[in-house]
């Protein structure tokens, strides 16, 4: 028998205050306006930028787990094998993957929710149905995705983002610059689509990570994601330590790039392209090659290269 989406979710005792508050709401317009962020690690998280953002929030803000999704039904263990501890002649522990919903408070004491863990490999529709049920039960009125994608941009310039939403008014201040694209799907993207169909405001930002750092780390992208989340939601999120990490990382990457004339030339070319485009479109967050927005084929090819590299590393 097919399992109902809500059967994928285990609500924990700490969810009770949210359930009780929502039960007292007499009309939709009286809901408190709870924000849910989702940062699912996977192929659409270049340099693990979103996962690092989730980890940073959990490390720096008060939080508690209020729900758990059944990762055993959603995650392909052979595609990304969980770690196990082996000692001498026996196995000691298994680090099972977890997809958790945590309740946090920002620096002003405002509560919000964070869905974090690996992106589901299986049953995307059931997953989106389960999250949609949680949104309704817990009184969520805004759902925000954090993602990161590899792009032909230099690490020496400000990190730009692609914003998307179920309603244009949610991201009015962000430019629209992509045409029609066919790109690989993700559970986060499907969740946004289905929430929009259900009448829930859903939006997201995807940080543009230099393609040559997509398999490493890039704290500047993590910082940018949280800054844009604050801008879009009004949440006051801690970023100072991320800012320091981004500055230190920039110095380290500069030193590594400087050791190779070829690498220096590549970065210089990307800088020129970036500067040409921003000069032509002053005040926007757009960029492309030789002052033009990359074509759909170029963007799709960049995605495919990144995903192929992810697959290769998982195979290794």
Secondary structure in CASP SS format (residue, H / E / C, confidence):
PFRMAT SS
TARGET T0000
AUTHOR 0000-0000-0000
METHOD secondary structure of the structure
MODEL  1
X C 1.00
X C 1.00
X C 1.00
X C 1.00
X H 1.00
X H 1.00
X H 1.00
X H 1.00
X E 1.00
X E 1.00
X E 1.00
X C 1.00
X H 1.00
X H 1.00
X H 1.00
X H 1.00
X H 1.00
X H 1.00
X H 1.00
X H 1.00
X H 1.00
X H 1.00
X H 1.00
X C 1.00
X C 1.00
X C 1.00
X C 1.00
X H 1.00
X H 1.00
X H 1.00
X C 1.00
X C 1.00
X C 1.00
X E 1.00
X E 1.00
X E 1.00
X E 1.00
X E 1.00
X E 1.00
X E 1.00
X E 1.00
X C 1.00
X C 1.00
X C 1.00
X E 1.00
X H 1.00
X H 1.00
X H 1.00
X H 1.00
X H 1.00
X H 1.00
X H 1.00
X H 1.00
X H 1.00
X H 1.00
X H 1.00
X H 1.00
X H 1.00
X H 1.00
X H 1.00
X C 1.00
X C 1.00
X E 1.00
X E 1.00
X E 1.00
X E 1.00
X E 1.00
X E 1.00
X E 1.00
X C 1.00
X H 1.00
X H 1.00
X H 1.00
X H 1.00
X C 1.00
X C 1.00
X C 1.00
X C 1.00
X C 1.00
X C 1.00
X C 1.00
X C 1.00
X C 1.00
X E 1.00
X E 1.00
X E 1.00
X E 1.00
X C 1.00
X C 1.00
X E 1.00
X E 1.00
X E 1.00
X E 1.00
X E 1.00
X C 1.00
X C 1.00
X C 1.00
X C 1.00
X E 1.00
X E 1.00
X E 1.00
X E 1.00
X E 1.00
X E 1.00
X E 1.00
X C 1.00
X C 1.00
X C 1.00
X C 1.00
X C 1.00
X E 1.00
X E 1.00
X E 1.00
X E 1.00
X E 1.00
X E 1.00
X E 1.00
X E 1.00
X C 1.00
X C 1.00
X C 1.00
X C 1.00
X C 1.00
X H 1.00
X H 1.00
X H 1.00
X H 1.00
X H 1.00
X H 1.00
X H 1.00
X H 1.00
X H 1.00
X H 1.00
X H 1.00
X H 1.00
X H 1.00
X H 1.00
X H 1.00
X C 1.00
X E 1.00
X E 1.00
X E 1.00
X E 1.00
X E 1.00
X E 1.00
X E 1.00
X E 1.00
X E 1.00
X E 1.00
X E 1.00
X E 1.00
X C 1.00
X C 1.00
X C 1.00
X C 1.00
X C 1.00
X C 1.00
X C 1.00
X C 1.00
X C 1.00
X E 1.00
X E 1.00
X E 1.00
X E 1.00
X E 1.00
X C 1.00
X C 1.00
X H 1.00
X H 1.00
X H 1.00
X H 1.00
X C 1.00
X C 1.00
X C 1.00
X C 1.00
X C 1.00
X C 1.00
X C 1.00
X C 1.00
X C 1.00
X C 1.00
X C 1.00
X C 1.00
X C 1.00
X C 1.00
X C 1.00
X H 1.00
X H 1.00
X H 1.00
X H 1.00
X H 1.00
X H 1.00
X H 1.00
X H 1.00
X H 1.00
X H 1.00
X H 1.00
X C 1.00
X C 1.00
X C 1.00
X E 1.00
X E 1.00
X E 1.00
X E 1.00
X E 1.00
X E 1.00
X E 1.00
X E 1.00
X E 1.00
X E 1.00
X H 1.00
X H 1.00
X H 1.00
X C 1.00
X C 1.00
X C 1.00
X C 1.00
X C 1.00
X H 1.00
X H 1.00
X H 1.00
X H 1.00
X H 1.00
X H 1.00
X H 1.00
X H 1.00
X H 1.00
X H 1.00
X H 1.00
X H 1.00
X H 1.00
X H 1.00
X H 1.00
X C 1.00
X C 1.00
X C 1.00
X C 1.00
X C 1.00
X C 1.00
X H 1.00
X H 1.00
X H 1.00
X H 1.00
X H 1.00
X H 1.00
X H 1.00
X H 1.00
X H 1.00
X H 1.00
X H 1.00
X H 1.00
X H 1.00
X H 1.00
X H 1.00
X H 1.00
X H 1.00
X H 1.00
X H 1.00
X C 1.00
X C 1.00
X H 1.00
X H 1.00
X H 1.00
X H 1.00
X H 1.00
X H 1.00
X H 1.00
X H 1.00
X H 1.00
X H 1.00
X H 1.00
X H 1.00
X H 1.00
X H 1.00
X H 1.00
X H 1.00
X H 1.00
X H 1.00
X H 1.00
X H 1.00
X C 1.00
X C 1.00
X C 1.00
X C 1.00
X C 1.00
X C 1.00
X C 1.00
X E 1.00
X E 1.00
X C 1.00
X C 1.00
X E 1.00
X E 1.00
X C 1.00
X C 1.00
X H 1.00
X H 1.00
X H 1.00
X H 1.00
X H 1.00
X H 1.00
X H 1.00
X H 1.00
X H 1.00
X H 1.00
X H 1.00
X H 1.00
X H 1.00
X H 1.00
X H 1.00
X H 1.00
X H 1.00
X H 1.00
X H 1.00
X H 1.00
X C 1.00
END
